[in-house]
Amino acid sequence: MPEVIFAQGKTSPQVVAIAEKLLENSHNVLITRADAACAAFVLEKLPEGEYFPLSGALRFRRDRTNRGKGKIAVVCAGTSDMPVAEEAQVTAETMGNEVDAIHDIGVAGIHRLMSNRERLTEARVIVVCAGMEGALPSAVGGLVACPVIAVPTSVGYGASFHGLAALPAC
């Protein structure tokens, strides 16, 4: 299982030092919550990494073998949920899983959810990243027979309360 470095609160040299040490014994390393300056510093020292600015994820993926037991679908309701979905996708891929990313299928446009039903049923697990009141994970759960992991985000209209309103619904 690859190691993960939480970059927030660390200096860029600290992140590099930790990553260098981990990469001595591991093929894959994931760095989360890296801002653009940290990512640039890390990539200057360790150029084989990939940076995902939307989520702040940075990964070193020397071993791209899929070790999972099936496809993981990472679903997000809308554009505002994409940073959270991207972090979930990059994490799952770095951990050796095949991922199908499905974006912009929130319940406000239920036809988009329904038009992706086949892709959803092909997944062994579905990660649903959505704000609001947690309607999307419930809707997805009603369409599939696999586990659905709800990840509330802190965005949305109405009384989302920075993601708290979705927690009891999920």
C-alpha positions, 0 to 999 in steps of 0.5 A: 500500500503506497504511503501518503504525505499530508502536505498542508502545514509542512514546508516544501523542503519537509515534503521533499525530504519525506517523499525522497525517503519514502520513494527509496522503498516504495514505488508509489507515493501520494502527496495531498493538500499540496498548493502550487508553490509546494508542488513546483518545489517538489517537482523541481527536486523530484521531476517524475511526479504528477501534479493535479492542481484542482485537488492539490494532489501530487503523486509518484506512480512508478508501479501502475499495476491494477491490484483492485478487484474491480472498477471503482466509479468516482462520481461527482454531482457538479463542477464545484465537487470536482476537487474532492472527486479528483482527490478520490480518483487520484488516491484510488489510482495510486493505490492500484485501482482502475477508476471510472470518473463520472462528472456532472451527474447531480440530481438537478439533472437526473437524466444525466444520472440515468444516462450513466446507469450502465457505467455505474452498474459496472463498478464494484464500488462507487464513491459519490462526491456531492454537496447540498443535502446528500441527495445524489448518494441516495439516488445512486444507491437506489440504482446499484447493488454495490457499496456506495461511499458518500463523500459530502462536500462543502459546496452547494445551494440552499442549506448545505451548512458547509457539507454538514447537511449531507452527513445525516442523509448519507 
